Amino acid sequence: MILFVVTKIFVCTLVFFLILLGIIRVYLRQLKKRHYKKKRGPTIGIFHPYCDAGGGGERVLWCAVRAIQERYENRNISIIIYTGDHVSPEILLSNARRRFNVKIEKPITFKYLRLTRFVEAARYPVLTLMGQSLGSLLLGFEAMILHIPDVYIDTMGYAFTFPMFKVLVGSKIGCYVHYPTISKDMLINIDTNMAAYNNRGAIFRFIKLIYYKTFAKLYGFVGRFADVVMVNSSWTENHINSMWNIPSRTKKVYPPCNVDEFLKIKAIPDSQKRMINIVAVAQFRPEKDHHLMIMSYFSLLQVIPDELKERVRLIFVGSCRNEIDEKRVENYKDLCKHLSIEDFVKFRVNATFDELKTILQEGTIGIHTMWNEHFGIGVVECMAAGLIMVAHRSGGPKYDIIVNSGDNRNGFLAECEDEYSSIILQILNMSDTERREIREAARSFVDKFSDLSFQEGFLREIAVLLET
């Protein structure tokens, strides 16, 4: 009897959702017809809810917009950006130029989203990945109501929106993946941790593993709805191929790094620099691990001579997306006070592009500490500007950017606090000639990450979406 009731409830619920889906589909088809009557050419909808965040992902967005406008200027293509940043178009475009030196010459349309709160991690203290992904369905549906594009391109990693745009309204789907929402590494780590326990904690880890494996299956399912997949590094490519399993549609397109502008920076000989600046270029997000940078610097100060200690400074350059990031900066400043190094550490929040160039010109060493950084635009820009880079031994820096040994060494890789401080000390003890050779190798290597290289790769891939 109970089984019969449960079965009946399940069937009724399934029928209800199928009917609801059918109604939504009919409504969206009618909405699409109305959109077609109003437009004169094809539309590209770019889904980037935080387009004013000021990070590397936003530079990819603006360079992609510029590339499309330049290549298809005679095709009457309309570009729409779905964003939750309720700022005027003039300010958004001005910020793009001020922060990234990317000027958008032709008008684009912004469709403002009001449901971005449903994709914020803080809203889901448990089952965060699933919560954000389901929340992106609401956000995607809102975007669809605002405008139905011929081509839908996700540039922030919301793969769960792919099926609704492809199935419900027939948009062609493209995406630029900076970082897989879930990776094999995460599953392996949970598996490893679970094996280390033989008590009640193992039960929780087992449930967690089932949750992540289920989510990984769903992530693979929705990802395969993409017609064109672009990934930003070898590390990301490996993980996306293992999850989505569509290698024929997946291509590596390195993100646009403004190497041309940074290569123009005139190098100042180390002997002429009054200060020895260690520069970190990264948004103030938790995964960038500024804490490790501070502790590595603190360890360095314990082993260098007093006369050198007065000259070595740590400078943070990065943007804050919101009040949470601003609070994080204050916490870092408090940590520096606790360590009594606040006079040696500087924070340059939301610096302009010109200010960034000046800081890098005056710098000597670059530091980057994010584990499994998907690529590392800041790493490349520091190298192009002439800094000797010390980056984390993982992700993009390890597999695509840093040559860590041999005659062609262009930087260094490290993992822990002691290793970072040891390598920085090693760089400080090098001769001017040794440092110059590493800088020259780095500056000659970074051309493969230029704006032009990105533009060529990006346009080559989306041609499949636009020219059929």
C-alpha positions as CSV (number, residue, x, y, z in Angstrom):
1,M,0.0,0.0,0.0
2,I,2.8,2.4,1.0
3,L,4.7,1.5,-2.2
4,F,1.6,2.2,-4.3
5,V,1.1,5.7,-2.7
6,V,4.8,6.6,-3.1
7,T,4.7,5.5,-6.8
8,K,1.5,7.5,-7.4
9,I,3.1,10.6,-5.8
10,F,6.2,10.2,-7.9
11,V,4.3,9.7,-11.2
12,C,2.0,12.7,-10.5
13,T,5.0,14.9,-9.6
14,L,6.8,13.8,-12.8
15,V,3.7,14.5,-15.0
16,F,3.4,17.9,-13.3
17,F,7.0,18.9,-14.1
18,L,6.7,17.6,-17.7
19,I,3.5,19.7,-18.2
20,L,5.3,22.7,-16.6
21,L,8.3,22.2,-18.8
22,G,6.1,22.1,-21.8
23,I,4.3,25.3,-20.9
24,I,7.7,27.1,-20.3
25,R,9.0,25.8,-23.6
26,V,5.9,27.1,-25.5
27,Y,6.2,30.5,-23.7
28,L,9.9,30.8,-24.5
29,R,9.3,29.9,-28.2
30,Q,6.7,32.7,-28.5
31,L,9.1,35.1,-26.7
32,K,11.8,34.1,-29.1
33,K,9.6,34.9,-32.1
34,R,8.9,38.4,-30.7
35,H,12.7,39.0,-30.2
36,Y,13.3,37.9,-33.9
37,K,10.8,40.5,-35.1
38,K,12.6,43.3,-33.4
39,K,16.2,42.5,-34.4
40,R,18.1,43.0,-37.6
41,G,20.9,40.5,-37.2
42,P,22.1,37.6,-35.0
43,T,22.7,38.2,-31.3
44,I,25.4,36.8,-29.0
45,G,24.5,36.6,-25.4
46,I,27.5,36.5,-23.0
47,F,26.6,35.3,-19.5
48,H,28.9,37.0,-17.0
49,P,27.0,38.0,-13.9
50,Y,30.0,39.7,-12.3
51,C,31.5,41.6,-15.3
52,D,32.7,44.5,-13.2
53,A,34.7,42.3,-10.8
54,G,38.1,43.4,-12.1
55,G,39.8,40.0,-12.3
56,G,41.4,37.9,-15.1
57,G,38.1,36.4,-16.1
58,E,36.8,39.9,-16.8
59,R,39.7,40.7,-19.0
60,V,38.9,37.6,-21.0
61,L,35.3,38.9,-21.3
62,W,36.2,42.4,-22.6
63,C,38.9,41.1,-25.0
64,A,36.4,38.6,-26.4
65,V,33.8,41.4,-26.9
66,R,36.5,43.5,-28.7
67,A,37.6,40.6,-30.8
68,I,34.0,39.9,-32.0
69,Q,33.3,43.5,-32.8
70,E,36.5,43.8,-34.9
71,R,36.1,40.6,-36.8
72,Y,32.4,40.9,-37.5
73,E,31.9,44.6,-37.8
74,N,30.1,44.2,-41.1
75,R,27.8,41.4,-39.9
76,N,25.4,43.5,-37.9
77,I,26.0,41.3,-34.8
78,S,24.5,42.4,-31.5
79,I,26.4,41.6,-28.3
80,I,24.4,41.3,-25.1
81,I,26.1,40.9,-21.7
82,Y,24.0,39.4,-18.9
83,T,25.3,41.0,-15.7
84,G,24.3,41.4,-12.1
85,D,26.4,44.4,-11.6
86,H,23.9,47.2,-11.7
87,V,26.2,49.9,-13.0
88,S,25.7,52.1,-16.0
89,P,27.2,50.9,-19.3
90,E,29.4,54.0,-19.4
91,I,31.0,53.1,-16.0
92,L,31.3,49.4,-16.9
93,L,33.1,50.2,-20.2
94,S,35.2,52.9,-18.5
95,N,36.3,50.4,-15.8
96,A,37.3,47.9,-18.6
97,R,39.5,50.5,-20.1
98,R,41.0,51.8,-16.9
99,R,41.7,48.3,-15.4
100,F,42.6,46.3,-18.4
101,N,43.5,48.8,-21.1
102,V,40.7,47.3,-23.3
103,K,38.6,49.9,-25.2
104,I,35.2,48.8,-26.5
105,E,34.6,51.0,-29.6
106,K,31.1,50.0,-30.5
107,P,27.9,49.9,-28.4
108,I,26.9,46.7,-26.6
109,T,23.7,46.0,-24.6
110,F,23.6,45.1,-20.9
111,K,20.8,43.0,-19.5
112,Y,20.7,43.4,-15.8
113,L,20.1,40.4,-13.6
114,R,18.4,40.7,-10.2
115,L,18.7,37.1,-9.0
116,T,22.5,36.9,-8.6
117,R,22.1,36.3,-4.9
118,F,21.1,32.7,-5.8
119,V,24.6,32.0,-7.1
120,E,26.5,33.4,-4.2
121,A,28.4,30.8,-2.1
122,A,27.5,32.4,1.2
123,R,23.8,31.5,0.6
124,Y,24.6,27.8,0.8
125,P,26.6,26.9,3.9
126,V,26.1,23.2,3.0
127,L,25.9,21.6,-0.4
128,T,27.4,24.8,-1.8
129,L,28.3,23.5,-5.3
130,M,24.8,22.1,-5.9
131,G,23.1,25.1,-4.4
132,Q,25.1,27.5,-6.6
133,S,24.5,25.4,-9.7
134,L,20.7,25.1,-9.1
135,G,20.7,28.8,-8.4
136,S,22.3,29.4,-11.8
137,L,19.2,27.9,-13.4
138,L,17.1,30.7,-11.9
139,L,19.7,33.2,-13.1
140,G,19.8,31.7,-16.5
141,F,16.0,31.6,-16.8
142,E,15.9,35.3,-15.9
143,A,18.5,36.0,-18.6
144,M,16.4,34.0,-21.1
145,I,13.4,36.1,-20.3
146,L,15.3,39.3,-20.8
147,H,16.6,38.2,-24.2
148,I,17.0,35.0,-26.1
149,P,20.3,34.9,-28.0
150,D,21.2,33.0,-31.2
151,V,24.5,32.2,-29.6
152,Y,24.9,31.8,-25.8
153,I,28.4,32.0,-24.4
154,D,29.1,31.4,-20.7
155,T,32.4,33.0,-19.5
156,M,32.0,32.4,-15.8
157,G,31.5,28.6,-15.4
158,Y,27.8,28.2,-15.1
159,A,27.5,25.0,-17.1
160,F,24.1,24.1,-15.7
161,T,22.6,26.9,-17.8
162,F,23.6,25.1,-21.1
163,P,20.7,22.7,-21.4
164,M,18.0,25.3,-20.9
165,F,19.3,27.6,-23.6
166,K,19.9,24.8,-26.0
167,V,16.8,22.7,-25.5
168,L,14.2,25.3,-24.6
169,V,15.1,28.0,-27.1
170,G,17.6,26.4,-29.5
171,S,20.6,28.7,-28.9
172,K,24.0,27.5,-29.9
173,I,26.2,27.0,-26.9
174,G,29.8,28.1,-26.4
175,C,31.8,28.6,-23.2
176,Y,35.2,29.7,-21.9
177,V,36.2,27.6,-18.9
178,H,38.6,29.2,-16.4
179,Y,38.2,26.6,-13.7
180,P,36.2,23.4,-13.6
181,T,33.4,23.5,-11.0
182,I,34.5,20.1,-9.7
183,S,37.6,18.2,-10.7
184,K,39.1,14.7,-10.3
185,D,41.5,16.1,-7.8
186,M,38.7,17.0,-5.4
187,L,37.3,13.4,-5.6
188,I,40.7,11.9,-5.1
189,N,41.3,14.1,-2.0
190,I,38.0,13.0,-0.5
191,D,38.7,9.4,-1.2
192,T,42.2,9.7,0.3
193,N,40.9,11.4,3.5
194,M,38.1,8.8,3.9
195,A,40.7,6.0,3.7
196,A,42.7,7.6,6.5
197,Y,39.8,7.2,9.0
198,N,38.2,4.1,10.4
199,N,35.5,5.6,12.7
200,R,32.3,7.7,12.5
201,G,34.1,10.4,10.6
202,A,34.5,8.0,7.7
203,I,30.7,7.8,7.4
204,F,30.5,11.6,6.9
205,R,33.3,11.4,4.3
206,F,31.5,8.6,2.5
207,I,28.3,10.6,2.2
208,K,30.4,13.6,1.0
209,L,32.1,11.4,-1.6
210,I,28.7,10.2,-2.9
211,Y,27.5,13.8,-3.1
212,Y,30.6,14.9,-5.0
213,K,30.4,12.0,-7.4
214,T,26.8,12.6,-8.0
215,F,27.5,16.3,-8.7
216,A,30.4,15.3,-11.0
217,K,28.0,13.2,-13.1
218,L,25.6,16.0,-13.4
219,Y,28.4,18.4,-14.3
220,G,29.6,16.1,-17.0
221,F,26.0,15.7,-18.3
222,V,25.3,19.5,-18.6
223,G,28.8,20.2,-20.0
224,R,28.2,18.0,-23.0
225,F,25.5,20.3,-24.2
226,A,28.2,22.8,-25.3
227,D,28.9,23.0,-29.0
228,V,32.2,24.8,-28.5
229,V,34.4,24.6,-25.4
230,M,37.4,26.8,-24.8
231,V,39.7,26.2,-21.8
232,N,42.4,28.4,-20.5
233,S,45.2,26.0,-19.7
234,S,46.5,22.5,-19.9
235,W,45.4,21.8,-16.3
236,T,41.9,22.9,-17.0
237,E,41.8,21.0,-20.3
238,N,42.7,17.8,-18.6
239,H,40.0,18.1,-16.0
240,I,37.3,19.2,-18.4
241,N,38.1,16.3,-20.8
242,S,37.9,13.9,-17.9
243,M,34.5,15.4,-16.8
244,W,32.8,16.3,-20.0
245,N,34.5,13.8,-22.3
246,I,34.0,15.8,-25.5
247,P,37.7,16.3,-26.6
248,S,36.8,17.0,-30.2
249,R,34.9,20.1,-29.1
250,T,37.4,21.2,-26.5
251,K,40.3,23.5,-27.4
252,K,42.9,25.3,-25.4
253,V,42.9,29.1,-25.8
254,Y,45.2,30.8,-23.5
255,P,43.7,33.9,-21.9
256,P,44.7,37.4,-23.1
257,C,47.5,38.8,-21.1
258,N,48.4,42.4,-21.8
259,V,52.1,41.4,-22.5
260,D,52.6,44.1,-25.2
261,E,52.0,46.9,-22.7
262,F,54.1,45.3,-20.0
263,L,57.0,44.5,-22.4
264,K,57.2,48.2,-23.1
265,I,58.1,48.9,-19.5
266,K,61.7,50.0,-19.4
267,A,63.6,47.8,-17.0
268,I,65.4,49.6,-14.1
269,P,68.7,47.9,-13.1
270,D,68.5,46.3,-9.7
271,S,71.6,48.3,-8.6
272,Q,69.6,51.5,-9.2
273,K,66.5,50.5,-7.2
274,R,66.4,52.0,-3.7
275,M,63.9,49.4,-2.5
276,I,63.6,45.7,-3.3
277,N,59.8,45.2,-3.9
278,I,58.2,41.8,-3.9
279,V,54.9,42.3,-5.8
280,A,51.8,40.1,-5.7
281,V,49.1,40.8,-8.4
282,A,45.9,39.0,-7.4
283,Q,42.3,39.7,-6.5
284,F,41.6,39.6,-2.8
285,R,39.9,36.3,-2.9
286,P,40.5,33.5,-0.4
287,E,41.8,31.0,-3.0
288,K,44.6,33.4,-3.9
289,D,46.1,32.6,-0.4
290,H,47.5,36.0,0.5
291,H,48.0,34.5,4.0
292,L,50.7,32.3,2.6
293,M,52.4,35.3,1.0
294,I,52.5,37.2,4.2
295,M,53.8,34.2,6.2
296,S,56.5,33.5,3.5
297,Y,57.6,37.2,3.7
298,F,57.7,37.0,7.5
299,S,59.9,33.9,7.3
300,L,62.1,35.7,4.8
301,L,62.6,38.6,7.2
302,Q,63.9,36.2,9.9
303,V,66.8,35.1,7.7
304,I,68.0,38.1,5.8
305,P,70.6,40.7,7.2
306,D,69.2,43.7,9.0
307,E,70.5,46.1,6.4
308,L,68.7,44.2,3.6
309,K,65.6,43.9,5.7
310,E,65.1,47.7,5.6
311,R,64.9,47.5,1.8
312,V,62.7,44.5,1.2
313,R,59.0,45.3,0.9
314,L,55.9,43.2,0.1
315,I,53.3,45.0,-2.1
316,F,49.8,43.6,-2.8
317,V,48.0,44.8,-5.9
318,G,44.5,43.6,-6.5
319,S,40.8,44.4,-6.7
320,C,38.0,44.0,-4.2
321,R,34.6,42.7,-5.6
322,N,32.5,43.5,-2.5
323,E,32.5,44.2,1.2
324,I,33.6,40.7,2.0
325,D,36.8,41.2,0.0
326,E,37.3,44.6,1.7
327,K,36.9,42.9,5.1
328,R,39.4,40.3,4.0
329,V,42.0,43.0,3.2
330,E,41.4,44.4,6.7
331,N,42.1,41.0,8.2
332,Y,45.4,40.7,6.2
333,K,46.4,44.1,7.6
334,D,45.6,43.0,11.1
335,L,47.8,39.9,10.5
336,C,50.6,42.1,9.5
337,K,50.2,44.2,12.6
338,H,50.2,41.0,14.7
339,L,53.5,40.0,13.1
340,S,54.9,43.6,13.5
341,I,55.5,43.9,9.8
342,E,52.8,46.4,8.9
343,D,55.4,49.1,8.0
344,F,56.9,46.7,5.4
345,V,53.7,45.6,3.6
346,K,51.6,47.8,1.3
347,F,48.1,47.2,-0.1
348,R,47.2,48.9,-3.4
349,V,43.5,48.1,-3.7
350,N,41.7,48.7,-7.1
351,A,44.8,50.2,-8.6
352,T,44.5,51.7,-12.1
353,F,46.3,50.1,-15.1
354,D,48.9,53.0,-15.1
355,E,49.5,52.5,-11.4
356,L,50.0,48.8,-11.9
357,K,52.7,49.4,-14.6
358,T,54.5,51.8,-12.3
359,I,54.5,49.3,-9.4
360,L,55.7,46.5,-11.6
361,Q,58.5,48.6,-13.1
362,E,59.7,49.3,-9.5
363,G,59.4,45.7,-8.5
364,T,62.1,43.0,-8.4
365,I,60.4,39.7,-7.6
366,G,56.8,38.5,-8.2
367,I,55.0,36.1,-5.9
368,H,51.9,33.9,-6.5
369,T,50.6,31.4,-4.0
370,M,47.3,30.0,-5.3
371,W,47.1,26.2,-5.3
372,N,45.9,24.9,-8.7
373,E,45.6,28.3,-10.2
374,H,43.7,27.6,-13.5
375,F,46.1,29.7,-15.5
376,G,47.7,32.8,-13.9
377,I,47.3,36.0,-15.9
378,G,49.0,38.0,-13.1
379,V,52.0,35.6,-13.3
380,V,52.4,36.3,-17.0
381,E,52.1,40.0,-16.6
382,C,54.7,40.1,-13.9
383,M,57.1,38.1,-16.0
384,A,56.5,40.4,-19.0
385,A,57.2,43.5,-16.8
386,G,60.6,42.1,-15.8
387,L,59.9,40.6,-12.4
388,I,61.4,37.3,-11.4
389,M,58.4,35.1,-10.7
390,V,58.0,32.6,-7.8
391,A,54.7,30.8,-8.3
392,H,52.9,27.8,-6.8
393,R,54.0,24.4,-8.1
394,S,50.6,23.4,-9.5
395,G,48.0,24.3,-12.1
396,G,48.7,26.7,-15.0
397,P,52.0,28.1,-13.6
398,K,53.5,24.6,-13.4
399,Y,52.2,23.2,-16.7
400,D,52.0,26.2,-19.0
401,I,54.0,29.2,-17.8
402,I,57.1,28.6,-15.6
403,V,60.1,26.8,-16.8
404,N,61.6,25.8,-13.5
405,S,65.0,24.3,-14.4
406,G,67.7,24.1,-17.1
407,D,69.3,26.8,-19.3
408,N,65.9,28.3,-20.2
409,R,64.7,28.9,-16.6
410,N,62.2,31.8,-16.6
411,G,61.1,31.6,-13.0
412,F,60.7,29.4,-9.9
413,L,58.0,27.1,-8.4
414,A,57.3,26.6,-4.7
415,E,54.7,25.2,-2.4
416,C,55.2,25.9,1.3
417,E,56.1,29.0,3.4
418,D,59.7,27.8,3.9
419,E,60.2,27.0,0.2
420,Y,59.0,30.4,-0.9
421,S,61.2,32.3,1.6
422,S,64.2,30.1,0.6
423,I,63.8,30.7,-3.1
424,I,63.3,34.5,-2.6
425,L,66.5,34.6,-0.5
426,Q,68.2,32.7,-3.3
427,I,67.1,35.3,-5.9
428,L,68.3,38.1,-3.6
429,N,71.7,36.5,-3.4
430,M,72.1,36.1,-7.2
431,S,74.3,38.3,-9.3
432,D,72.8,41.0,-11.6
433,T,73.8,38.8,-14.6
434,E,72.0,35.8,-13.2
435,R,68.8,37.7,-12.6
436,R,69.0,39.4,-16.0
437,E,69.2,36.1,-17.8
438,I,66.0,34.8,-16.0
439,R,64.2,38.1,-16.8
440,E,65.2,37.9,-20.5
441,A,64.0,34.3,-20.8
442,A,60.7,35.2,-19.2
443,R,60.0,38.2,-21.4
444,S,60.8,36.2,-24.5
445,F,58.5,33.4,-23.4
446,V,55.3,35.3,-22.7
447,D,54.4,36.3,-26.3
448,K,52.4,33.2,-26.7
449,F,49.9,34.6,-24.1
450,S,49.4,38.0,-25.9
451,D,46.0,39.6,-26.7
452,L,46.6,38.9,-30.3
453,S,47.1,35.1,-29.7
454,F,43.9,35.0,-27.6
455,Q,42.0,36.9,-30.2
456,E,43.0,34.5,-33.0
457,G,42.2,31.4,-31.0
458,F,38.9,32.7,-29.7
459,L,37.7,33.8,-33.1
460,R,38.8,30.5,-34.6
461,E,36.6,28.5,-32.2
462,I,33.5,30.7,-32.2
463,A,33.4,30.8,-36.0
464,V,31.6,27.4,-35.7
465,L,28.8,29.1,-33.8
466,L,28.6,32.3,-35.9
467,E,29.1,31.2,-39.5
468,T,26.5,28.4,-39.8
